[in-house]
């Protein structure tokens, strides 16, 4: 004997109650239920005028440093701009949890931000003061964000002024969202248990690491410490995702051994004799970390 269960999924009354309760909508997908974290109306607002956020708890920092809102990778910017004597400064937009956003979060200033993820470089701005009104403006990308994900090797201290200007000028959001897709729920794992490579360093890793350190100016990308000649063994190449076989530029960064030891699952570095040697050779390193330059 078989029983046919009542289909609650399309019942308007029950769905109305669900919406009033703020419960997430669950729908059929590929034979399994999947959670839709964002509604159609909110998704449309992300692609157009943006959505106000109340605080940092609405934003998620992804493992790659980018930021997301309800399962969607997003951009963050300040929408309200003060105009005095017809003079104003447009804000920059952020796509990663960079030093600037970290500082704003620490100062409880997240209420000033709006999230969006349109890719044409235009943002809805509200002007107030000697000029009032709303318009769409073209904003520049935050350089700290470019450094956070090492976009095309960008480094504020390690790249030349010419290279920085070129990378910033050529940066396009369409390229960014191609590299870091908006919809985090639709991204399938890169590997399966059948084809996943061994998580070990490639044979050419020493060459790659040395080139990486040179390109980044022999400077730690977390605390900013410069490591001079004769102490380069205190400077490490780090795989941000934890995949040692992924030597793509966006997955690599240069860290001093001190900051490297602060990375998740890297606490064992502190037990090394070389770590203690580093603390002796660079006694001012803790003050660099104390300035808030180190990533969280």
Secondary structure, DSSP 8 states (H G I E B T S, - for coil): --------TT-HHHHHHHHHHT--EEEEETTEEEEE-S-HHHHHHHTTT-EE--SGGG-EE-TTSBEEETTEE-EEEE-EEEEBTTB-----BBSB--HHHHHHHHTT-GGGEEEE--SSSEEEEEEEESS-EEEEEE--B-HHHHHHTTGGG--TTTS-HHHHHHHHHH--HHHHHHHS-SBGGG---S--TTT----S--TTHHHHHHHHHHHTTTB-TTT--B--TT-GGGEEEEETTS-TT---GGGEEEEEHHHHHTSTT-GGGGGSHHHHHHHHHTTTHHHHIIIIIS--
